[in-house]
Amino acid sequence: MESPRSVNSPRRILSLSKQRRTTVSFLDPDDKTGFGLSGEHGPKPSEVYGFVGSITVAVASVIFLLWAYVPESWLHSIGISYYPSRYWALAVPTYVMVTIVLGLAFYIGLNFMSTPSPASVNTIYGELDVDFYEFSRDPSCLDYSVEGDEKAIESMSDIGIDRINDIMFSDAT
């Protein structure tokens, strides 16, 4: 014999689901930090400001688009007779975009002006470099005899090919 819990038809599925009427809840009623809960004292002010700001921007955008694209006869028929000139519907966004582009161009130009040229010594040595004024290109003054951590960091310089050959290919191993 069939079990009363076995399901054979959609009608029987619906009748069994109505009989069960159990709800499953994954949230703990004592948990105040769960998803969707704002804590004991209501929503945070930043949440409220964000919500009000987003609604305000949406409403202002709709009003702007209606003012910019709806014919004047329609606005007069619903009783709106005082509104700014349609010139400002194009002028304000254009002024904003030109201001942004000029600001970016000014920023890039300022960076180019403050960057030293590629041939400048300041690209290699800085103001805080210890050996800035005491730099010597004489490879004979380099002392490689000190070993380990006691050796100081040398300033950057060109080493002659003869010195490199002596270091790499000498027989003093």
N, C-alpha and C positions, 0 to 999 in steps of 0.2 A: 504494500500500500504506500501511496505517496505521502511524504512528510508534509505537514501543513506549511512548512517554511519553504518548500520547493517552489520555484517560480517557472511557470510555463507560458504566460501571456503578458502582454503589456498592461492589461486591465488588472491582473492580479498583482503586478509590480506596484502599480499605483495604490491599490488597496492596502498592500503590506506597508508601503511607505507612510500611508496615513495612520495606520495603526501604531507604528513605532513612535512617531512624533518626538524623537529625541534630538536634542541639539548638541552639537559638539563645540566646545569653546576652548581655544588654545591660550587665552589670556588668564592670568591669575588675577582675581579680583583685588588681592592685597598688593599687587605689584604696581607701583606708581611711576616706574620708569619705562613701561612698555611702549610699543609703537602706537602712535595716535593719542597718547595721553599727555597732557601739558603740565602735569604736576598738581600740587595741592592748591596753588594760588592762581590758577587760570593760565591763559596763554602768555608767552613772553612778549614784552613790548616790541622786540624786533620782528616777531611774527605778525603782530598787528600792523606795524608800520609797513611791512612788506606787502601784506594783503591790501591795505588801503591804498598804497602806492600803485600796485598793479591794477586795481580797479579804476583808480583815477586816470592812469595812463590810457587804459582801454576806452573809457568814456570820452576823454579829451580827443583821442584819435578818431573816434566815430564822429564827434561834433565837428572836428576839423575837416574830415572827408566830406561830410554832408554840406558844410559851408562852402567847400571848394568846388564840389561837383554838381550840386543841385541847382537847377535854374532859379533865377531871382523871382520869377512869377510863382513858383511853388512856395518859396519862403514867404512871400507876401500873402499867399492864400492861407497859410497857417498862422499868420499874425506876426511874423518876424520881419520887422522893417528896419531895425538898426543893427548893422553888422559892419565889420571893417571892409575896406575895398578888397576886391579879388586880386589886386596887385600883390598884396601881402601873402596870398596863398602860394605864390611862386617865389617871392622875394625872400621870405624868412628861411625856408629850407636851402635856398641858393646861398644866402649869406652864411648860414651855418656850415655848409659844405666847403665853401671857399675859405672860411676861417680855419677849419680843420686842415685843409690841404696846405695853406700858408704856414700854419703852425708846425706841421711836419717838415715842410721845406726849411723853415727857420731852424728847427732842431737839428736836422741833418747838416745844414750849413755851419751851424755853431760847432758841431762835432768835427767837421773838416777843418775849421779854423783853429781849433784847439789841439789838433793832432799834429805832431812834428812831421816834417817832410821825411821821406824814406832815407835821404842822404844825411840826415842829422845825426850827430853823435848821441843825442838824447834818446834815440831809439835803442841804443845799446847800453848806455850808462844813465843812471838816474841821479837825481839830486841827493839822495840818501846813500849812494854808493860810497863805501869807505875809501876805495882807491880811485875815486873819480879824477882827482888832479895828480895822483902819484902813479899813474899807469906807465909802465915801461914795456916797450916791445923787444927789449933785448933778451933773447932766450938764455943767455949765459947767466943771468941773475936768478934763474929758477933753480931751486934747491930740491932735489928729489930724494935726498938721503934720509929724511925723517919718515918713519914708518908708523902705521896705526892711526889712532885718534889724535895724536899730538900734532899732526900735520894740519896746517891752516888751509882754508879754501882759497885757492889762487884766483886772481882776477882773470877774466877772459882775455886771451891774447892769441895771436898767431904764433905757432911754433914752426921754426924752420924745418925744412925737409931733412937736413943733415941731423938735427936733434932727434927727429922721429925715427930715422934709420938707426941711429945709435941705440935708442931705447928698444926698438923692436928686434933688431938683428944682431945685437952684440953677443959675443960668445961668453959673457960673464954671467952664466946661469947658476 
